[in-house]
Amino acid sequence: MLMRRKTAFALALAMCLAAFPISAFAETEDAGDAEDTESTGKPIELKVRDLESVHEPLVRGDENGVFGIERELTRAEAAYMYWELLEDPPEPESSLPDVPEDGWYSPAANLLTAAGAMETVDGEFRGSEPMTRAEFVAMGVRLLPNTPVVSNAVSFDDVPTDHEYYNEITLATRRGWVQGADGSFLPEDPISRAEAVTFINRFLGRTVDKNYLAGHIFSLFSDVSASDWAYYEIMEASIPHSHAEDGSWTEADMSAILKEPGPYFQDGELYYIGEDGKPIVNGSFGGLQFGPDGKFSSGSAELDGYVKDTLAAITDDTMTREEKLHAAYNFTRDSFKYLRRNYYEVGETGWANKEAITMFTTKRGNCYCYAAVFYSLARQLGYDAVLIAGKVNNSNPVPHGWVEIWEGDACYMYDPELEMSYRVKGNYSYNFYRMASDKTPWKYWR
């Protein structure tokens, strides 16, 4: 089996809500006083923490803010996860030869194996090996043997009646703790952290309040986004909140996921944070449009792909937003060749996406194509750029396209095509990046 160690910090689990007294029994013939342990052949009494109406976080990320959504849970981590749910767990003697007495998971491993919630393998705990889905579910069933049934049993093609954990998996489905996909349970597959959190939520009767979380499309973790299947389950398990009897949230500490107002970038996507600290959803900021997932889009998936790929290639996280804008301008100026194409009437709109796609796909275009490319890149960087079809020159104006970006009350102009044309002729004396509108070398007519 795959071997791996993880730190206790990465798996640290806070106290969680539930009021279920539980008893986990070792294989004995007699059941007696709660304080006795397996060595006397009597039960070990365990109880899940009771924190009334407040749901404290169940999970935290590592020191880098990474949750590890698809990372496999080890046996050591699984034991620690369940052990952290217990109220005043007893400390049985260390009896596992491959578990260090002072190890971070030693109390959990020794207690849960002594209580019969986990099995050893040839007398060893094997804490670094992956925990299987079947084993993890079986632990929960053994710790809460009297949980009410809420549905009919579900049969799985890959869990026959003679399977080692058939009874536990069947009970878990009847309690609504687990669900299968396409008739399969995949009992021998390692359980991921996201799957484990989802199970623990159901195990404790914690339900996700999607209405309360509406508009909160970020999480505490850098590797978890609103599009991930377990996003809401992870939010339920990571954000401290109080709740009503039906599980709906009544108050929550969302401070850790609220952002400062302004453009916000994550995984190459642009969001815009409003004054309430939440991203704009199904709305706009100036001329920038944001969808139901809070992401900016030009309205063309094809163009969005070209723009994001380009910015990923020419920028990095060490650059400021203005440095990225300048890189986008230089890219537009230097990456294409001139070719006479469409011309537009003064003030005409609606041509941005068409001409930008033309330029990205053919690598050739006129002033309108150059302007459309830079406009698209600037908007993906959170600038409310304006694309202009107008004229340029002092005495004999000719049709021309360029980009304007307002900063407060000041308008700045960007003309990558015209700067390119001078450079082609060997003239590098002109700089048409961020020109103040009243200081251009000639007149721009709108």
For each residue, the residues with C-beta under 8 A, 3 or more apart:
1: 129 130
2: 72 129 130 190
3: 128 129
4: 72 74 128 130
5: 74 76 128
6: 10 11 71 74 76 77
7: 10 11 62
8: 11 12 80 104 105
9: 12 60 62 63
10: 6 7 61 62 68
11: 6 7 8 77 80 81
12: 8 9 59 60
13: 16 58 59 60 80 81 84 85
14: 56 57 58 59 60 84
15: 49 51 56 84 85
16: 13 48 49 51 55 56 58 84 85 200 204 206
17: 49 50 51 52 53 54 55 56 204 206
18: 48 49 50 85 204 205
19: 48 50
20: 47 48 144 147
21: 47 48
22: 46 47 48 143 144 145
23: 43 44 45 46 145
24: 43 44 46 112 115 116 117 142 143
25: 28 31 43 44 115 116
26: 38 41 43 44 114 115 116
27: 116
28: 25 31 38 41 42 43
29: 41
30: 41 42
31: 25 28 42 43
32: 36 40 42 43
33: 36 42
34: 43 44 45
35: 90
36: 32 33 39 40 41 42 43 44
37: 40 42 44 90 92 93 114
38: 26 28 41 44 92 114 115
39: 36 93
40: 32 36 37
41: 26 28 29 30 36 38
42: 28 30 31 32 33 36 37
43: 23 24 25 26 28 31 32 34 36
44: 23 24 25 26 34 36 37 38 90 92 111 114 115
45: 23 34 90
46: 22 23 24 86 89 115 143
47: 20 21 22 50 86 87 88
48: 16 18 19 20 21 22 85 86 87 143 144 204
49: 15 16 17 18 85 86 87
50: 17 18 19 47 87
51: 15 16 17 54 55 56
52: 17
53: 17 242 243
54: 17 51 240 241 242
55: 16 17 51 206 236 240 241 242 243
56: 14 15 16 17 51 240
57: 14 60 237 238 239 240
58: 13 14 16 197 200 201 237 238
59: 12 13 14 67 193 197 234 237 238
60: 9 12 13 14 57 238
61: 10 64 65 66 67 68 220 221 222
62: 7 9 10 65 66 68
63: 9
64: 61 222
65: 61 62 220 221 222
66: 61 62 221 222 223
67: 59 61 193 194 219 220 221 223 224 234 238
68: 10 61 62 71 193 223
69: 192 193 194 221 223 224 228 230 234
70: 192 193 194
71: 6 68 192 193
72: 2 4 130 131 190 191 192 193
73: 77 78 81 130 131 136 190 191 192 193 196
74: 4 5 6 77 78 127 128 129 130 131
75: 78 79 109 118 125 126 127 128 129 130 131 135
76: 5 6 79 80 103 105 108 109 125 127 128
77: 6 11 73 74 80 81 105 131
78: 73 74 75 81 82 118 131 135 136 139 191 196
79: 75 76 82 83 105 108 109 112 118 127
80: 8 11 13 76 77 83 84 104 105 108
81: 11 13 73 77 78 84 85 196 200
82: 78 79 85 86 108 112 117 139 140 143
83: 79 80 86 89 105 107 108 111 112
84: 13 14 15 16 80 81 108
85: 13 15 16 18 48 49 81 82 200 204
86: 46 47 48 49 82 83 89
87: 47 48 49 50
88: 47
89: 46 83 86 107 111
90: 35 37 44 45 111
91: 107 110 111
92: 37 38 44 95 110 111 114
93: 37 39 110
94: 99 101 106 110
95: 92 110 113 114
96: 99 106 109 110 113 120 123 124 125
97: 123 124
98: 124 125 126 127
99: 94 96 103 105 106 109 110 125 127
100: 103 106
101: 94 106
102: 106
103: 76 99 100 106 109 127
104: 8 80
105: 8 76 77 79 80 83 99 108 109 127
106: 94 96 99 100 101 102 103 109 110
107: 83 89 91 110 111
108: 76 79 80 82 83 84 105 111 112
109: 75 76 79 96 99 103 105 106 112 113 118 125 127
110: 91 92 93 94 95 96 99 106 107 113 114
111: 44 83 89 90 91 92 107 108 114 115
112: 24 79 82 83 108 109 115 117 118 139
113: 95 96 109 110 116 117 118 119 120 125
114: 26 37 38 44 92 95 110 111
115: 24 25 26 38 44 46 111 112
116: 24 25 26 27 113 142
117: 24 82 112 113 139 142 143
118: 75 78 79 109 112 113 125 135 139
119: 113 135
120: 96 113 123 124 125 126
121: 124 125 126
122:
123: 96 97 120
124: 96 97 98 120 121
125: 75 76 96 98 99 109 113 118 120 121
126: 75 98 120 121 129
127: 74 75 76 79 98 99 103 105 109
128: 3 4 5 74 75 76
129: 1 2 3 74 75 126
130: 1 2 4 72 73 74 75 190 191
131: 72 73 74 75 77 78 135 136 190 191 196
132: 135 136 187 188 189 190 191
133: 136 137 185 186 187 188 189 190 191 195
134: 137 138 159 163 164 165 168 169 185 187 188
135: 75 78 118 119 131 132 138 139 165
136: 73 78 131 132 133 139 140 191 196 199
137: 133 134 140 141 165 168 169 172 177 178 199
138: 134 135 141 142 165 168 169
139: 78 82 112 117 118 135 136 142 143
140: 82 136 137 143 144 172 177 199 200 203
141: 137 138 144 145 168 171 172
142: 24 116 117 138 139 145 168
143: 22 24 46 48 82 117 139 140
144: 20 22 48 140 141 147 203
145: 22 23 141 142
146:
147: 20 144 175
148: 175
149: 171 174 175
150: 174 175 176
151: 154 173 174 175 176
152: 174
153: 170 173 174
154: 151 170 173 174 179 180
155: 159 170
156: 159 169 180 183 184 185 187
157: 183 184
158: 184 185 186 187
159: 134 155 156 163 165 166 169 170 185 187
160: 163 166
161: 166
162: 166
163: 134 159 160 166 169 187
164: 134
165: 134 135 137 138 159 168 169 187
166: 159 160 161 162 163 169 170
167: 170 171
168: 134 137 138 141 142 165 171 172
169: 134 137 138 156 159 163 165 166 172 173 178 185 187
170: 153 154 155 159 166 167 173 174
171: 141 149 167 168 174 175
172: 137 140 141 168 169 175 177 178
173: 151 153 154 169 170 176 177 178 179 180
174: 149 150 151 152 153 154 170 171
175: 147 148 149 150 151 171 172 202
176: 150 151 173 202
177: 137 140 172 173 199 202 203
178: 137 169 172 173 185 199 202
179: 154 173
180: 154 156 173 183 184 185
181: 184
182:
183: 156 157 180
184: 156 157 158 180 181
185: 133 134 156 158 159 169 178 180
186: 133 158 189
187: 132 133 134 156 158 159 163 165 169
188: 132 133 134
189: 132 133 186
190: 2 72 73 130 131 132 133
191: 72 73 78 130 131 132 133 136 195 196 199
192: 69 70 71 72 73 195 196
193: 59 67 68 69 70 71 72 73 196 197
194: 67 69 70 197 198 228 229 230 233 234
195: 133 191 192 198 199 230
196: 73 78 81 131 136 191 192 193 199 200
197: 58 59 193 194 200 201 230 233 234 237
198: 194 195 201 202 230 233
199: 136 137 140 177 178 191 195 196 202 203
200: 16 58 81 85 140 196 197 203 204 206 237
201: 58 197 198 204 206 207 208 233 236 237
202: 175 176 177 178 198 199 205 206
203: 140 144 177 199 200
204: 16 17 18 48 85 200 201
205: 18 202 247
206: 16 17 55 200 201 202 236 237 247
207: 201 236 246 247
208: 201 213 232 233 235 236
209: 212 213 236 243 247 248 249
210: 213 214 232
211: 214 248
212: 209 241 248 249 252
213: 208 209 210 216 232 235 249
214: 210 211
215: 278 279 281
216: 213 235 254 257 278
217: 225 226 271 279 281 293 294
218: 225 226 257 259 266 279
219: 67 224 225 226 231 234 235 238 257
220: 61 65 67 224 238 239 256 257
221: 61 65 66 67 69 224 234 238
222: 61 64 65 66
223: 66 67 68 69
224: 67 69 219 220 221 228 230 231 234
225: 217 218 219 228 231 266 267
226: 217 218 219 231 293 294
227: 231 293
228: 69 194 224 225 231 234
229: 194
230: 69 194 195 197 198 224 233 234
231: 219 224 225 226 227 228 234 235
232: 208 210 213 235 236
233: 194 197 198 201 208 230 236 237
234: 59 67 69 194 197 219 221 224 228 230 231 237 238
235: 208 213 216 219 231 232 238 239
236: 55 201 206 207 208 209 232 233 239
237: 57 58 59 197 200 201 206 233 234
238: 57 58 59 60 67 219 220 221 234 235
239: 57 220 235 236 252 253 254 256 257
240: 54 55 56 57 252 253
241: 54 55 212 249 250 251 252 253
242: 53 54 55 249 250 251 252
243: 53 55 209 247 248 249 250
244: 247 248 249 250
245:
246: 207
247: 205 206 207 209 243 244
248: 209 211 212 243 244
249: 209 212 213 241 242 243 244 252
250: 241 242 243 244
251: 241 242
252: 212 239 240 241 242 249
253: 239 240 241 256
254: 216 239 257 258 277
255: 258
256: 220 239 253
257: 216 218 219 220 239 254
258: 254 255 276 277 278
259: 218 264 273 277 279
260: 273 277
261: 273 274 275 277
262: 272 273 382
263: 270 271 272 273 321 381 382
264: 259 270 271 272 273 279
265: 268 269 270 271 382
266: 218 225 269 271
267: 225
268: 265 308 311 312
269: 265 266 295 296 308
270: 263 264 265 288 295 296 380 381 382
271: 217 263 264 265 266 279 280 290 294 295 296
272: 262 263 264 279 280 285 288 290 296 382
273: 259 260 261 262 263 264 277 278 279 280
274: 261 277 278 279 280
275: 261
276: 258
277: 254 258 259 260 261 273 274
278: 215 216 258 273 274 281
279: 215 217 218 259 264 271 272 273 274 290 294
280: 271 272 273 274 283 284 285 290 294
281: 215 217 278 290 291 292 293 294
282: 290 291 292
283: 280 289 290
284: 280 287 288 289 290
285: 272 280 288 290 384
286: 384
287: 284 379 384 385 386
288: 270 272 284 285 296 379 382 384
289: 283 284 296 297 299
290: 271 272 279 280 281 282 283 284 285 294 295 296 297
291: 281 282 294 295 297
292: 281 282
293: 217 226 227 281
294: 217 226 271 279 280 281 290 291
295: 269 270 271 290 291
296: 269 270 271 272 288 289 290 379 380 382
297: 289 290 291 300 301 304
298: 303 304 307 352 353 376 379 380
299: 289 353
300: 297 303 304 353 357
301: 297 304 305
302: 305 306 357
303: 298 300 306 307 353 356 357 360 376
304: 297 298 300 301 307 308 380
305: 301 302 308 309
306: 302 303 309 310 356 357 360 376
307: 298 303 304 310 311 356 376 377 380
308: 268 269 304 305 311 312 380
309: 305 306 312 313
310: 306 307 313 314 328 331 360 377
311: 268 307 308 314 315 324 328 377 380 381
312: 268 308 309 315
313: 309 310
314: 310 311 327 328 331
315: 311 312 319 323 324 327 328
316: 319
317:
318:
319: 315 316 323 324 327
320: 323 324
321: 263 324 325 381 382
322: 325 326
323: 315 319 320 326 327
324: 311 315 319 320 321 327 328 381
325: 321 322 328 329 377 378 381 383
326: 322 323 329 330 433
327: 314 315 319 323 324 330 331
328: 310 311 314 315 324 325 331 332 374 377 378 381
329: 325 326 332 333 374 414 416 433
330: 326 327 333 334
331: 310 314 327 328 334 335 377
332: 328 329 335 336 370 373 374 377 416
333: 329 330 370 416 417 419 420 423
334: 330 331 420
335: 331 332 363
336: 332 359 363 364 365 369 370 373 420
337: 363 364
338: 364 365 366 417 420 421 424
339: 362 364 365 366
340: 366
341: 355 358 365 366 368 369
342: 351 355 366 368
343: 366 368 399
344: 348 351 368 389 399 401
345: 348 389
346: 389 390 391 399 445 446
347: 389 390 446
348: 344 345 351 389
349: 352 387 389
350:
351: 342 344 348 354 355 368 372 387 389
352: 298 349 355 356 372 375 376 387
353: 298 299 300 303 356 357 372 376
354: 351 357 358 372
355: 341 342 351 352 358 359 365 368 369 371 372
356: 303 306 307 352 353 359 360 369 372 373 375 376
357: 300 302 303 306 353 354 360 361
358: 341 354 355 361 362 365 369
359: 336 355 356 362 363 364 365 369 370 372 373
360: 303 306 310 356 357 363 373
361: 357 358
362: 339 358 359 365
363: 335 336 337 359 360
364: 336 337 338 339 359 369
365: 336 338 339 341 355 358 359 362 368 369 370
366: 338 339 340 341 342 343 369 370 401 417
367: 370 371 400 401 402 415 417 418
368: 341 342 343 344 351 355 365 371 372 389 401
369: 336 341 355 356 358 359 364 365 366 372 373 417
370: 332 333 336 359 365 366 367 373 374 401 416 417 420
371: 355 367 368 374 375 387 388 401 402 403 414 415 416 417
372: 351 352 353 354 355 356 359 368 369 375 376 387 401
373: 332 336 356 359 360 369 370 376 377 416
374: 328 329 332 370 371 377 378 385 403 414 416
375: 352 356 371 372 378 379 385 386 387 403
376: 298 303 306 307 352 353 356 372 373 379 380
377: 307 310 311 325 328 331 332 373 374 380 381
378: 325 328 374 375 381 383 385 403 405 414
379: 287 288 296 298 375 376 382 383 384 385
380: 270 296 298 304 307 308 311 376 377
381: 263 270 311 321 324 325 328 377 378
382: 262 263 265 270 272 288 296 321 379
383: 325 378 379 405
384: 285 286 287 288 379 405 406
385: 287 374 375 378 379 403 404 405
386: 287 375 403 404 405 406
387: 349 351 352 371 372 375 401 403
388: 371 401 402 403 404 444 446
389: 344 345 346 347 348 349 351 368 399 401
390: 346 347 399 400 401 402 444 445 446
391: 346 397 398 399 400 444 445
392: 397 398 400 402 418 442 443 444 445
393: 396 397 398 442 443
394: 397 442 443
395:
396: 393
397: 391 392 393 394 443 445
398: 391 392 393
399: 343 344 346 389 390 391
400: 367 390 391 392 418 444
401: 344 366 367 368 370 371 372 387 388 389 390 417
402: 367 371 388 390 392 413 414 415 417 418 444
403: 371 374 375 378 385 386 387 388 413 414 415
404: 385 386 388 411 412 413 414 437
405: 378 383 384 385 386 411 412 414 434
406: 384 386 409 410 411 412
407: 410 412
408:
409: 406
410: 406 407 436 437
411: 404 405 406 436 437
412: 404 405 406 407 434 435 436 437
413: 402 403 404 432 434 435 436 437 440 444
414: 329 371 374 378 402 403 404 405 432 433 434 435
415: 367 371 402 403 418 419 432 435
416: 329 332 333 370 371 373 374 419 420 432 433
417: 333 338 366 367 369 370 371 401 402 420 421
418: 367 392 400 402 415 421 422 430 432
419: 333 415 416 422 423 430 431 432 433
420: 333 334 336 338 370 416 417 423 424
421: 338 417 418 424 425
422: 418 419 425 427 428 429 430
423: 333 419 420 426 427 428
424: 338 420 421
425: 421 422
426: 423
427: 422 423 430
428: 422 423
429: 422
430: 418 419 422 427 441
431: 419 435
432: 413 414 415 416 418 419 435
433: 326 329 414 416 419
434: 405 412 413 414
435: 412 413 414 415 431 432 439 440
436: 410 411 412 413 439 440
437: 404 410 411 412 413 440 444
438:
439: 435 436
440: 413 435 436 437 443 444
441: 430
442: 392 393 394
443: 392 393 394 397 440
444: 388 390 391 392 400 402 413 437 440
445: 346 390 391 392 397
446: 346 347 388 390
